């Protein structure tokens, strides 16, 4: 029997043969969405935690894209300054 990481309920009656890693089940006590992390032993992590991790990754990618865009603007400004100087 597995434990809910959200509320520590010990009555998660999920058969490890009925689920696969990555499947989502709900805790009967607190209703939290849980992702099957491991089959032997059967372990879960809250689906919300996984979503937050994904959001963090997306935020980091957005920041990198913003940095790249800023670099592009700086290069364009430098080219314009060079053209003005050459004239």
HTML snippet that shows the backbone in 3Dmol.js (N, CA, C, O; Angstrom):
<script src="https://3Dmol.org/build/3Dmol-min.js"></script>
<div id="view" style="width:600px;height:400px;position:relative"></div>
<script>
const pdb = `
ATOM      1  N   UNK A   1       0.843  -1.179   0.000  1.00  0.00           N
ATOM      2  CA  UNK A   1       0.000   0.000   0.000  1.00  0.00           C
ATOM      3  C   UNK A   1       0.889   1.244   0.000  1.00  0.00           C
ATOM      4  O   UNK A   1       1.907   1.285   0.691  1.00  0.00           O
ATOM      5  N   UNK A   2       0.500   2.257  -0.779  1.00  0.00           N
ATOM      6  CA  UNK A   2       1.300   3.465  -0.929  1.00  0.00           C
ATOM      7  C   UNK A   2       0.736   4.606  -0.087  1.00  0.00           C
ATOM      8  O   UNK A   2      -0.391   4.544   0.403  1.00  0.00           O
ATOM      9  N   UNK A   3       1.547   5.642   0.067  1.00  0.00           N
ATOM     10  CA  UNK A   3       1.183   6.816   0.854  1.00  0.00           C
ATOM     11  C   UNK A   3       1.020   8.026  -0.057  1.00  0.00           C
ATOM     12  O   UNK A   3       1.792   8.216  -0.997  1.00  0.00           O
ATOM     13  N   UNK A   4       0.024   8.830   0.225  1.00  0.00           N
ATOM     14  CA  UNK A   4      -0.207  10.062  -0.526  1.00  0.00           C
ATOM     15  C   UNK A   4       0.813  11.111  -0.077  1.00  0.00           C
ATOM     16  O   UNK A   4       0.906  11.394   1.117  1.00  0.00           O
ATOM     17  N   UNK A   5       1.580  11.694  -1.002  1.00  0.00           N
ATOM     18  CA  UNK A   5       2.555  12.715  -0.609  1.00  0.00           C
ATOM     19  C   UNK A   5       1.911  14.045  -0.208  1.00  0.00           C
ATOM     20  O   UNK A   5       2.559  14.883   0.419  1.00  0.00           O
ATOM     21  N   UNK A   6       0.647  14.240  -0.565  1.00  0.00           N
ATOM     22  CA  UNK A   6      -0.028  15.496  -0.235  1.00  0.00           C
ATOM     23  C   UNK A   6      -0.588  15.500   1.180  1.00  0.00           C
ATOM     24  O   UNK A   6      -0.475  16.494   1.897  1.00  0.00           O
ATOM     25  N   UNK A   7      -1.208  14.358   1.589  1.00  0.00           N
ATOM     26  CA  UNK A   7      -1.861  14.338   2.901  1.00  0.00           C
ATOM     27  C   UNK A   7      -1.355  13.205   3.799  1.00  0.00           C
ATOM     28  O   UNK A   7      -1.831  13.060   4.925  1.00  0.00           O
ATOM     29  N   UNK A   8      -0.413  12.412   3.327  1.00  0.00           N
ATOM     30  CA  UNK A   8       0.166  11.285   4.069  1.00  0.00           C
ATOM     31  C   UNK A   8      -0.842  10.179   4.384  1.00  0.00           C
ATOM     32  O   UNK A   8      -0.631   9.392   5.307  1.00  0.00           O
ATOM     33  N   UNK A   9      -1.924  10.118   3.629  1.00  0.00           N
ATOM     34  CA  UNK A   9      -2.890   9.024   3.819  1.00  0.00           C
ATOM     35  C   UNK A   9      -2.246   7.710   3.400  1.00  0.00           C
ATOM     36  O   UNK A   9      -1.576   7.636   2.370  1.00  0.00           O
ATOM     37  N   UNK A  10      -2.454   6.670   4.211  1.00  0.00           N
ATOM     38  CA  UNK A  10      -1.858   5.365   3.935  1.00  0.00           C
ATOM     39  C   UNK A  10      -2.805   4.415   3.215  1.00  0.00           C
ATOM     40  O   UNK A  10      -2.455   3.257   2.986  1.00  0.00           O
ATOM     41  N   UNK A  11      -3.979   4.872   2.861  1.00  0.00           N
ATOM     42  CA  UNK A  11      -4.968   3.950   2.303  1.00  0.00           C
ATOM     43  C   UNK A  11      -5.130   4.060   0.787  1.00  0.00           C
ATOM     44  O   UNK A  11      -6.234   3.895   0.267  1.00  0.00           O
ATOM     45  N   UNK A  12      -4.038   4.338   0.079  1.00  0.00           N
ATOM     46  CA  UNK A  12      -4.096   4.369  -1.377  1.00  0.00           C
ATOM     47  C   UNK A  12      -4.070   2.926  -1.874  1.00  0.00           C
ATOM     48  O   UNK A  12      -3.008   2.310  -1.968  1.00  0.00           O
ATOM     49  N   UNK A  13      -5.226   2.410  -2.183  1.00  0.00           N
ATOM     50  CA  UNK A  13      -5.333   1.027  -2.616  1.00  0.00           C
ATOM     51  C   UNK A  13      -5.186   0.956  -4.130  1.00  0.00           C
ATOM     52  O   UNK A  13      -6.167   0.796  -4.856  1.00  0.00           O
ATOM     53  N   UNK A  14      -3.956   1.076  -4.589  1.00  0.00           N
ATOM     54  CA  UNK A  14      -3.652   1.008  -6.008  1.00  0.00           C
ATOM     55  C   UNK A  14      -2.762  -0.201  -6.219  1.00  0.00           C
ATOM     56  O   UNK A  14      -1.735  -0.351  -5.557  1.00  0.00           O
ATOM     57  N   UNK A  15      -3.158  -1.057  -7.138  1.00  0.00           N
ATOM     58  CA  UNK A  15      -2.384  -2.254  -7.445  1.00  0.00           C
ATOM     59  C   UNK A  15      -1.303  -1.878  -8.459  1.00  0.00           C
ATOM     60  O   UNK A  15      -1.607  -1.321  -9.513  1.00  0.00           O
ATOM     61  N   UNK A  16      -0.055  -2.178  -8.146  1.00  0.00           N
ATOM     62  CA  UNK A  16       1.038  -1.809  -9.036  1.00  0.00           C
ATOM     63  C   UNK A  16       0.927  -2.479 -10.405  1.00  0.00           C
ATOM     64  O   UNK A  16       1.576  -2.045 -11.357  1.00  0.00           O
ATOM     65  N   UNK A  17       0.127  -3.511 -10.515  1.00  0.00           N
ATOM     66  CA  UNK A  17      -0.079  -4.182 -11.792  1.00  0.00           C
ATOM     67  C   UNK A  17      -1.160  -3.501 -12.638  1.00  0.00           C
ATOM     68  O   UNK A  17      -1.286  -3.777 -13.831  1.00  0.00           O
ATOM     69  N   UNK A  18      -1.938  -2.613 -12.013  1.00  0.00           N
ATOM     70  CA  UNK A  18      -3.003  -1.908 -12.720  1.00  0.00           C
ATOM     71  C   UNK A  18      -2.572  -0.541 -13.249  1.00  0.00           C
ATOM     72  O   UNK A  18      -3.312   0.091 -14.002  1.00  0.00           O
ATOM     73  N   UNK A  19      -1.391  -0.084 -12.866  1.00  0.00           N
ATOM     74  CA  UNK A  19      -0.926   1.239 -13.278  1.00  0.00           C
ATOM     75  C   UNK A  19       0.461   1.139 -13.911  1.00  0.00           C
ATOM     76  O   UNK A  19       1.161   0.137 -13.764  1.00  0.00           O
ATOM     77  N   UNK A  20       0.831   2.194 -14.611  1.00  0.00           N
ATOM     78  CA  UNK A  20       2.163   2.318 -15.187  1.00  0.00           C
ATOM     79  C   UNK A  20       2.769   3.621 -14.699  1.00  0.00           C
ATOM     80  O   UNK A  20       2.047   4.517 -14.260  1.00  0.00           O
ATOM     81  N   UNK A  21       4.094   3.734 -14.770  1.00  0.00           N
ATOM     82  CA  UNK A  21       4.741   4.980 -14.384  1.00  0.00           C
ATOM     83  C   UNK A  21       4.194   6.109 -15.255  1.00  0.00           C
ATOM     84  O   UNK A  21       4.058   5.961 -16.469  1.00  0.00           O
ATOM     85  N   UNK A  22       3.883   7.237 -14.619  1.00  0.00           N
ATOM     86  CA  UNK A  22       3.336   8.388 -15.319  1.00  0.00           C
ATOM     87  C   UNK A  22       1.819   8.460 -15.280  1.00  0.00           C
ATOM     88  O   UNK A  22       1.244   9.498 -15.605  1.00  0.00           O
ATOM     89  N   UNK A  23       1.152   7.363 -14.883  1.00  0.00           N
ATOM     90  CA  UNK A  23      -0.309   7.392 -14.754  1.00  0.00           C
ATOM     91  C   UNK A  23      -0.709   8.331 -13.634  1.00  0.00           C
ATOM     92  O   UNK A  23       0.053   8.554 -12.693  1.00  0.00           O
ATOM     93  N   UNK A  24      -1.905   8.878 -13.739  1.00  0.00           N
ATOM     94  CA  UNK A  24      -2.428   9.783 -12.709  1.00  0.00           C
ATOM     95  C   UNK A  24      -3.584   9.108 -11.993  1.00  0.00           C
ATOM     96  O   UNK A  24      -4.498   8.581 -12.627  1.00  0.00           O
ATOM     97  N   UNK A  25      -3.534   9.129 -10.660  1.00  0.00           N
ATOM     98  CA  UNK A  25      -4.621   8.618  -9.821  1.00  0.00           C
ATOM     99  C   UNK A  25      -4.979   9.713  -8.827  1.00  0.00           C
ATOM    100  O   UNK A  25      -4.210  10.653  -8.627  1.00  0.00           O
ATOM    101  N   UNK A  26      -6.144   9.589  -8.205  1.00  0.00           N
ATOM    102  CA  UNK A  26      -6.581  10.573  -7.221  1.00  0.00           C
ATOM    103  C   UNK A  26      -6.583   9.962  -5.838  1.00  0.00           C
ATOM    104  O   UNK A  26      -6.967   8.806  -5.661  1.00  0.00           O
ATOM    105  N   UNK A  27      -6.154  10.735  -4.859  1.00  0.00           N
ATOM    106  CA  UNK A  27      -6.167  10.299  -3.468  1.00  0.00           C
ATOM    107  C   UNK A  27      -7.611  10.307  -2.977  1.00  0.00           C
ATOM    108  O   UNK A  27      -8.309  11.308  -3.140  1.00  0.00           O
ATOM    109  N   UNK A  28      -8.072   9.206  -2.378  1.00  0.00           N
ATOM    110  CA  UNK A  28      -9.447   9.171  -1.874  1.00  0.00           C
ATOM    111  C   UNK A  28      -9.654  10.076  -0.652  1.00  0.00           C
ATOM    112  O   UNK A  28     -10.785  10.467  -0.364  1.00  0.00           O
ATOM    113  N   UNK A  29      -8.590  10.410   0.060  1.00  0.00           N
ATOM    114  CA  UNK A  29      -8.699  11.260   1.258  1.00  0.00           C
ATOM    115  C   UNK A  29      -8.776  12.739   0.915  1.00  0.00           C
ATOM    116  O   UNK A  29      -9.720  13.424   1.308  1.00  0.00           O
ATOM    117  N   UNK A  30      -7.764  13.240   0.166  1.00  0.00           N
ATOM    118  CA  UNK A  30      -7.690  14.682  -0.083  1.00  0.00           C
ATOM    119  C   UNK A  30      -8.048  15.071  -1.513  1.00  0.00           C
ATOM    120  O   UNK A  30      -8.205  16.255  -1.812  1.00  0.00           O
ATOM    121  N   UNK A  31      -8.177  14.082  -2.400  1.00  0.00           N
ATOM    122  CA  UNK A  31      -8.553  14.359  -3.783  1.00  0.00           C
ATOM    123  C   UNK A  31      -7.413  14.849  -4.656  1.00  0.00           C
ATOM    124  O   UNK A  31      -7.640  15.233  -5.803  1.00  0.00           O
ATOM    125  N   UNK A  32      -6.188  14.844  -4.138  1.00  0.00           N
ATOM    126  CA  UNK A  32      -5.037  15.323  -4.909  1.00  0.00           C
ATOM    127  C   UNK A  32      -4.780  14.413  -6.104  1.00  0.00           C
ATOM    128  O   UNK A  32      -4.952  13.197  -6.022  1.00  0.00           O
ATOM    129  N   UNK A  33      -4.372  15.010  -7.201  1.00  0.00           N
ATOM    130  CA  UNK A  33      -3.966  14.241  -8.368  1.00  0.00           C
ATOM    131  C   UNK A  33      -2.524  13.794  -8.155  1.00  0.00           C
ATOM    132  O   UNK A  33      -1.639  14.605  -7.884  1.00  0.00           O
ATOM    133  N   UNK A  34      -2.308  12.492  -8.283  1.00  0.00           N
ATOM    134  CA  UNK A  34      -0.994  11.920  -8.016  1.00  0.00           C
ATOM    135  C   UNK A  34      -0.464  11.219  -9.248  1.00  0.00           C
ATOM    136  O   UNK A  34      -1.205  10.523  -9.942  1.00  0.00           O
ATOM    137  N   UNK A  35       0.808  11.400  -9.518  1.00  0.00           N
ATOM    138  CA  UNK A  35       1.464  10.751 -10.640  1.00  0.00           C
ATOM    139  C   UNK A  35       2.241   9.564 -10.102  1.00  0.00           C
ATOM    140  O   UNK A  35       2.943   9.679  -9.098  1.00  0.00           O
ATOM    141  N   UNK A  36       2.115   8.416 -10.774  1.00  0.00           N
ATOM    142  CA  UNK A  36       2.868   7.223 -10.370  1.00  0.00           C
ATOM    143  C   UNK A  36       4.334   7.464 -10.722  1.00  0.00           C
ATOM    144  O   UNK A  36       4.695   7.608 -11.890  1.00  0.00           O
ATOM    145  N   UNK A  37       5.163   7.505  -9.690  1.00  0.00           N
ATOM    146  CA  UNK A  37       6.594   7.781  -9.835  1.00  0.00           C
ATOM    147  C   UNK A  37       7.398   6.506  -9.985  1.00  0.00           C
ATOM    148  O   UNK A  37       8.374   6.457 -10.733  1.00  0.00           O
ATOM    149  N   UNK A  38       6.981   5.477  -9.269  1.00  0.00           N
ATOM    150  CA  UNK A  38       7.713   4.222  -9.229  1.00  0.00           C
ATOM    151  C   UNK A  38       6.721   3.093  -8.985  1.00  0.00           C
ATOM    152  O   UNK A  38       5.731   3.263  -8.274  1.00  0.00           O
ATOM    153  N   UNK A  39       7.001   1.933  -9.587  1.00  0.00           N
ATOM    154  CA  UNK A  39       6.101   0.795  -9.407  1.00  0.00           C
ATOM    155  C   UNK A  39       6.547  -0.146  -8.308  1.00  0.00           C
ATOM    156  O   UNK A  39       5.708  -0.763  -7.652  1.00  0.00           O
ATOM    157  N   UNK A  40       7.822  -0.269  -8.095  1.00  0.00           N
ATOM    158  CA  UNK A  40       8.305  -1.186  -7.073  1.00  0.00           C
ATOM    159  C   UNK A  40       9.445  -0.543  -6.300  1.00  0.00           C
ATOM    160  O   UNK A  40      10.585  -0.581  -6.764  1.00  0.00           O
ATOM    161  N   UNK A  41       9.186   0.035  -5.165  1.00  0.00           N
ATOM    162  CA  UNK A  41       7.900   0.136  -4.478  1.00  0.00           C
ATOM    163  C   UNK A  41       7.009   1.184  -5.142  1.00  0.00           C
ATOM    164  O   UNK A  41       7.489   2.098  -5.813  1.00  0.00           O
ATOM    165  N   UNK A  42       5.707   1.030  -4.939  1.00  0.00           N
ATOM    166  CA  UNK A  42       4.741   1.954  -5.514  1.00  0.00           C
ATOM    167  C   UNK A  42       4.865   3.304  -4.822  1.00  0.00           C
ATOM    168  O   UNK A  42       4.634   3.411  -3.617  1.00  0.00           O
ATOM    169  N   UNK A  43       5.231   4.337  -5.584  1.00  0.00           N
ATOM    170  CA  UNK A  43       5.407   5.677  -5.031  1.00  0.00           C
ATOM    171  C   UNK A  43       4.738   6.697  -5.938  1.00  0.00           C
ATOM    172  O   UNK A  43       4.659   6.524  -7.154  1.00  0.00           O
ATOM    173  N   UNK A  44       4.261   7.763  -5.314  1.00  0.00           N
ATOM    174  CA  UNK A  44       3.570   8.821  -6.038  1.00  0.00           C
ATOM    175  C   UNK A  44       4.222  10.165  -5.771  1.00  0.00           C
ATOM    176  O   UNK A  44       4.941  10.343  -4.787  1.00  0.00           O
ATOM    177  N   UNK A  45       3.955  11.107  -6.667  1.00  0.00           N
ATOM    178  CA  UNK A  45       4.290  12.511  -6.435  1.00  0.00           C
ATOM    179  C   UNK A  45       3.070  13.295  -6.878  1.00  0.00           C
ATOM    180  O   UNK A  45       2.350  12.872  -7.783  1.00  0.00           O
ATOM    181  N   UNK A  46       2.836  14.428  -6.249  1.00  0.00           N
ATOM    182  CA  UNK A  46       1.650  15.194  -6.610  1.00  0.00           C
ATOM    183  C   UNK A  46       1.796  15.728  -8.026  1.00  0.00           C
ATOM    184  O   UNK A  46       2.869  16.182  -8.422  1.00  0.00           O
ATOM    185  N   UNK A  47       0.723  15.672  -8.772  1.00  0.00           N
ATOM    186  CA  UNK A  47       0.752  16.130 -10.161  1.00  0.00           C
ATOM    187  C   UNK A  47       1.012  17.627 -10.213  1.00  0.00           C
ATOM    188  O   UNK A  47       1.589  18.118 -11.183  1.00  0.00           O
ATOM    189  N   UNK A  48       0.598  18.364  -9.183  1.00  0.00           N
ATOM    190  CA  UNK A  48       0.825  19.798  -9.133  1.00  0.00           C
ATOM    191  C   UNK A  48       2.309  20.120  -9.101  1.00  0.00           C
ATOM    192  O   UNK A  48       2.742  21.079  -9.740  1.00  0.00           O
ATOM    193  N   UNK A  49       3.109  19.328  -8.359  1.00  0.00           N
ATOM    194  CA  UNK A  49       4.550  19.539  -8.296  1.00  0.00           C
ATOM    195  C   UNK A  49       5.163  19.400  -9.669  1.00  0.00           C
ATOM    196  O   UNK A  49       6.039  20.177 -10.049  1.00  0.00           O
ATOM    197  N   UNK A  50       4.707  18.414 -10.410  1.00  0.00           N
ATOM    198  CA  UNK A  50       5.251  18.176 -11.744  1.00  0.00           C
ATOM    199  C   UNK A  50       4.913  19.340 -12.667  1.00  0.00           C
ATOM    200  O   UNK A  50       5.743  19.741 -13.482  1.00  0.00           O
ATOM    201  N   UNK A  51       3.695  19.892 -12.549  1.00  0.00           N
ATOM    202  CA  UNK A  51       3.301  21.029 -13.357  1.00  0.00           C
ATOM    203  C   UNK A  51       4.153  22.243 -13.041  1.00  0.00           C
ATOM    204  O   UNK A  51       4.534  22.984 -13.947  1.00  0.00           O
ATOM    205  N   UNK A  52       4.459  22.458 -11.766  1.00  0.00           N
ATOM    206  CA  UNK A  52       5.293  23.588 -11.374  1.00  0.00           C
ATOM    207  C   UNK A  52       6.675  23.458 -11.975  1.00  0.00           C
ATOM    208  O   UNK A  52       7.248  24.450 -12.426  1.00  0.00           O
ATOM    209  N   UNK A  53       7.226  22.246 -11.992  1.00  0.00           N
ATOM    210  CA  UNK A  53       8.532  22.030 -12.586  1.00  0.00           C
ATOM    211  C   UNK A  53       8.500  22.386 -14.063  1.00  0.00           C
ATOM    212  O   UNK A  53       9.436  23.002 -14.574  1.00  0.00           O
ATOM    213  N   UNK A  54       7.437  22.005 -14.751  1.00  0.00           N
ATOM    214  CA  UNK A  54       7.305  22.319 -16.161  1.00  0.00           C
ATOM    215  C   UNK A  54       7.232  23.828 -16.354  1.00  0.00           C
ATOM    216  O   UNK A  54       7.841  24.365 -17.279  1.00  0.00           O
ATOM    217  N   UNK A  55       6.490  24.518 -15.488  1.00  0.00           N
ATOM    218  CA  UNK A  55       6.384  25.963 -15.588  1.00  0.00           C
ATOM    219  C   UNK A  55       7.735  26.622 -15.394  1.00  0.00           C
ATOM    220  O   UNK A  55       8.062  27.587 -16.086  1.00  0.00           O
ATOM    221  N   UNK A  56       8.529  26.107 -14.455  1.00  0.00           N
ATOM    222  CA  UNK A  56       9.856  26.660 -14.216  1.00  0.00           C
ATOM    223  C   UNK A  56      10.712  26.523 -15.458  1.00  0.00           C
ATOM    224  O   UNK A  56      11.420  27.460 -15.830  1.00  0.00           O
ATOM    225  N   UNK A  57      10.658  25.362 -16.108  1.00  0.00           N
ATOM    226  CA  UNK A  57      11.433  25.147 -17.319  1.00  0.00           C
ATOM    227  C   UNK A  57      11.014  26.113 -18.409  1.00  0.00           C
ATOM    228  O   UNK A  57      11.860  26.663 -19.115  1.00  0.00           O
ATOM    229  N   UNK A  58       9.695  26.328 -18.553  1.00  0.00           N
ATOM    230  CA  UNK A  58       9.196  27.247 -19.562  1.00  0.00           C
ATOM    231  C   UNK A  58       9.636  28.672 -19.260  1.00  0.00           C
ATOM    232  O   UNK A  58       9.977  29.419 -20.177  1.00  0.00           O
ATOM    233  N   UNK A  59       9.634  29.067 -17.967  1.00  0.00           N
ATOM    234  CA  UNK A  59      10.065  30.401 -17.584  1.00  0.00           C
ATOM    235  C   UNK A  59      11.528  30.616 -17.939  1.00  0.00           C
ATOM    236  O   UNK A  59      11.902  31.677 -18.439  1.00  0.00           O
ATOM    237  N   UNK A  60      12.367  29.594 -17.675  1.00  0.00           N
ATOM    238  CA  UNK A  60      13.782  29.700 -17.992  1.00  0.00           C
ATOM    239  C   UNK A  60      13.978  29.857 -19.497  1.00  0.00           C
ATOM    240  O   UNK A  60      14.808  30.656 -19.931  1.00  0.00           O
ATOM    241  N   UNK A  61      13.221  29.102 -20.300  1.00  0.00           N
ATOM    242  CA  UNK A  61      13.327  29.203 -21.745  1.00  0.00           C
ATOM    243  C   UNK A  61      12.896  30.593 -22.210  1.00  0.00           C
ATOM    244  O   UNK A  61      13.519  31.169 -23.103  1.00  0.00           O
ATOM    245  N   UNK A  62      11.831  31.138 -21.608  1.00  0.00           N
ATOM    246  CA  UNK A  62      11.364  32.467 -21.973  1.00  0.00           C
ATOM    247  C   UNK A  62      12.430  33.509 -21.667  1.00  0.00           C
ATOM    248  O   UNK A  62      12.647  34.427 -22.458  1.00  0.00           O
ATOM    249  N   UNK A  63      13.096  33.374 -20.522  1.00  0.00           N
ATOM    250  CA  UNK A  63      14.149  34.309 -20.158  1.00  0.00           C
ATOM    251  C   UNK A  63      15.298  34.229 -21.151  1.00  0.00           C
ATOM    252  O   UNK A  63      15.846  35.260 -21.542  1.00  0.00           O
ATOM    253  N   UNK A  64      15.674  33.014 -21.568  1.00  0.00           N
ATOM    254  CA  UNK A  64      16.750  32.853 -22.528  1.00  0.00           C
ATOM    255  C   UNK A  64      16.367  33.493 -23.853  1.00  0.00           C
ATOM    256  O   UNK A  64      17.193  34.150 -24.486  1.00  0.00           O
ATOM    257  N   UNK A  65      15.116  33.308 -24.281  1.00  0.00           N
ATOM    258  CA  UNK A  65      14.660  33.913 -25.523  1.00  0.00           C
ATOM    259  C   UNK A  65      14.713  35.431 -25.424  1.00  0.00           C
ATOM    260  O   UNK A  65      15.099  36.107 -26.377  1.00  0.00           O
ATOM    261  N   UNK A  66      14.326  35.962 -24.275  1.00  0.00           N
ATOM    262  CA  UNK A  66      14.349  37.408 -24.076  1.00  0.00           C
ATOM    263  C   UNK A  66      15.779  37.925 -24.141  1.00  0.00           C
ATOM    264  O   UNK A  66      16.032  38.980 -24.722  1.00  0.00           O
ATOM    265  N   UNK A  67      16.717  37.188 -23.548  1.00  0.00           N
ATOM    266  CA  UNK A  67      18.124  37.572 -23.598  1.00  0.00           C
ATOM    267  C   UNK A  67      18.621  37.571 -25.035  1.00  0.00           C
ATOM    268  O   UNK A  67      19.348  38.478 -25.442  1.00  0.00           O
ATOM    269  N   UNK A  68      18.239  36.572 -25.797  1.00  0.00           N
ATOM    270  CA  UNK A  68      18.646  36.488 -27.196  1.00  0.00           C
ATOM    271  C   UNK A  68      18.091  37.672 -27.976  1.00  0.00           C
ATOM    272  O   UNK A  68      18.792  38.251 -28.806  1.00  0.00           O
ATOM    273  N   UNK A  69      16.844  38.036 -27.717  1.00  0.00           N
ATOM    274  CA  UNK A  69      16.228  39.162 -28.396  1.00  0.00           C
ATOM    275  C   UNK A  69      16.957  40.456 -28.068  1.00  0.00           C
ATOM    276  O   UNK A  69      17.152  41.296 -28.946  1.00  0.00           O
ATOM    277  N   UNK A  70      17.363  40.625 -26.816  1.00  0.00           N
ATOM    278  CA  UNK A  70      18.094  41.821 -26.418  1.00  0.00           C
ATOM    279  C   UNK A  70      19.425  41.895 -27.152  1.00  0.00           C
ATOM    280  O   UNK A  70      19.837  42.974 -27.579  1.00  0.00           O
ATOM    281  N   UNK A  71      20.102  40.761 -27.303  1.00  0.00           N
ATOM    282  CA  UNK A  71      21.366  40.732 -28.025  1.00  0.00           C
ATOM    283  C   UNK A  71      21.157  41.156 -29.469  1.00  0.00           C
ATOM    284  O   UNK A  71      21.975  41.889 -30.025  1.00  0.00           O
ATOM    285  N   UNK A  72      20.072  40.703 -30.080  1.00  0.00           N
ATOM    286  CA  UNK A  72      19.776  41.062 -31.458  1.00  0.00           C
ATOM    287  C   UNK A  72      19.582  42.565 -31.590  1.00  0.00           C
ATOM    288  O   UNK A  72      20.052  43.167 -32.555  1.00  0.00           O
ATOM    289  N   UNK A  73      18.902  43.171 -30.640  1.00  0.00           N
ATOM    290  CA  UNK A  73      18.656  44.604 -30.682  1.00  0.00           C
ATOM    291  C   UNK A  73      19.971  45.355 -30.562  1.00  0.00           C
ATOM    292  O   UNK A  73      20.197  46.319 -31.293  1.00  0.00           O
ATOM    293  N   UNK A  74      20.848  44.929 -29.651  1.00  0.00           N
ATOM    294  CA  UNK A  74      22.133  45.581 -29.468  1.00  0.00           C
ATOM    295  C   UNK A  74      22.966  45.527 -30.748  1.00  0.00           C
ATOM    296  O   UNK A  74      23.596  46.518 -31.119  1.00  0.00           O
ATOM    297  N   UNK A  75      22.972  44.385 -31.420  1.00  0.00           N
ATOM    298  CA  UNK A  75      23.733  44.231 -32.654  1.00  0.00           C
ATOM    299  C   UNK A  75      23.178  45.153 -33.736  1.00  0.00           C
ATOM    300  O   UNK A  75      23.941  45.751 -34.495  1.00  0.00           O
ATOM    301  N   UNK A  76      21.852  45.270 -33.809  1.00  0.00           N
ATOM    302  CA  UNK A  76      21.235  46.148 -34.797  1.00  0.00           C
ATOM    303  C   UNK A  76      21.624  47.599 -34.531  1.00  0.00           C
ATOM    304  O   UNK A  76      21.920  48.341 -35.467  1.00  0.00           O
ATOM    305  N   UNK A  77      21.625  48.006 -33.272  1.00  0.00           N
ATOM    306  CA  UNK A  77      21.998  49.367 -32.909  1.00  0.00           C
ATOM    307  C   UNK A  77      23.441  49.643 -33.292  1.00  0.00           C
ATOM    308  O   UNK A  77      23.752  50.720 -33.801  1.00  0.00           O
ATOM    309  N   UNK A  78      24.323  48.684 -33.054  1.00  0.00           N
ATOM    310  CA  UNK A  78      25.731  48.853 -33.385  1.00  0.00           C
ATOM    311  C   UNK A  78      25.916  49.017 -34.885  1.00  0.00           C
ATOM    312  O   UNK A  78      26.718  49.842 -35.325  1.00  0.00           O
ATOM    313  N   UNK A  79      25.170  48.227 -35.687  1.00  0.00           N
ATOM    314  CA  UNK A  79      25.269  48.334 -37.133  1.00  0.00           C
ATOM    315  C   UNK A  79      24.807  49.702 -37.599  1.00  0.00           C
ATOM    316  O   UNK A  79      25.437  50.303 -38.469  1.00  0.00           O
ATOM    317  N   UNK A  80      23.717  50.203 -37.036  1.00  0.00           N
ATOM    318  CA  UNK A  80      23.219  51.522 -37.410  1.00  0.00           C
ATOM    319  C   UNK A  80      24.231  52.592 -37.051  1.00  0.00           C
ATOM    320  O   UNK A  80      24.431  53.527 -37.827  1.00  0.00           O
ATOM    321  N   UNK A  81      24.877  52.484 -35.895  1.00  0.00           N
ATOM    322  CA  UNK A  81      25.872  53.454 -35.474  1.00  0.00           C
ATOM    323  C   UNK A  81      27.060  53.430 -36.420  1.00  0.00           C
ATOM    324  O   UNK A  81      27.598  54.479 -36.773  1.00  0.00           O
ATOM    325  N   UNK A  82      27.474  52.233 -36.832  1.00  0.00           N
ATOM    326  CA  UNK A  82      28.593  52.107 -37.767  1.00  0.00           C
ATOM    327  C   UNK A  82      28.249  52.788 -39.110  1.00  0.00           C
ATOM    328  O   UNK A  82      29.065  53.510 -39.683  1.00  0.00           O
ATOM    329  N   UNK A  83      27.024  52.538 -39.590  1.00  0.00           N
ATOM    330  CA  UNK A  83      26.604  53.136 -40.848  1.00  0.00           C
ATOM    331  C   UNK A  83      26.600  54.661 -40.733  1.00  0.00           C
ATOM    332  O   UNK A  83      27.049  55.354 -41.646  1.00  0.00           O
ATOM    333  N   UNK A  84      26.096  55.181 -39.620  1.00  0.00           N
ATOM    334  CA  UNK A  84      26.075  56.623 -39.419  1.00  0.00           C
ATOM    335  C   UNK A  84      27.494  57.189 -39.376  1.00  0.00           C
ATOM    336  O   UNK A  84      27.749  58.266 -39.914  1.00  0.00           O
ATOM    337  N   UNK A  85      28.394  56.484 -38.756  1.00  0.00           N
ATOM    338  CA  UNK A  85      29.760  56.936 -38.586  1.00  0.00           C
ATOM    339  C   UNK A  85      30.498  56.931 -39.936  1.00  0.00           C
ATOM    340  O   UNK A  85      31.298  57.821 -40.224  1.00  0.00           O
ATOM    341  N   UNK A  86      30.213  55.923 -40.740  1.00  0.00           N
ATOM    342  CA  UNK A  86      30.879  55.802 -42.032  1.00  0.00           C
ATOM    343  C   UNK A  86      30.439  56.887 -43.013  1.00  0.00           C
ATOM    344  O   UNK A  86      31.202  57.265 -43.902  1.00  0.00           O
ATOM    345  N   UNK A  87      29.247  57.375 -42.859  1.00  0.00           N
ATOM    346  CA  UNK A  87      28.735  58.400 -43.788  1.00  0.00           C
ATOM    347  C   UNK A  87      29.381  59.686 -43.526  1.00  0.00           C
ATOM    348  O   UNK A  87      29.087  60.673 -44.200  1.00  0.00           O
TER     349      UNK A  87
END
`;
const viewer = $3Dmol.createViewer("view");
viewer.addModel(pdb, "pdb");
viewer.setStyle({}, {cartoon: {color: "spectrum"}});
viewer.zoomTo();
viewer.render();
</script>
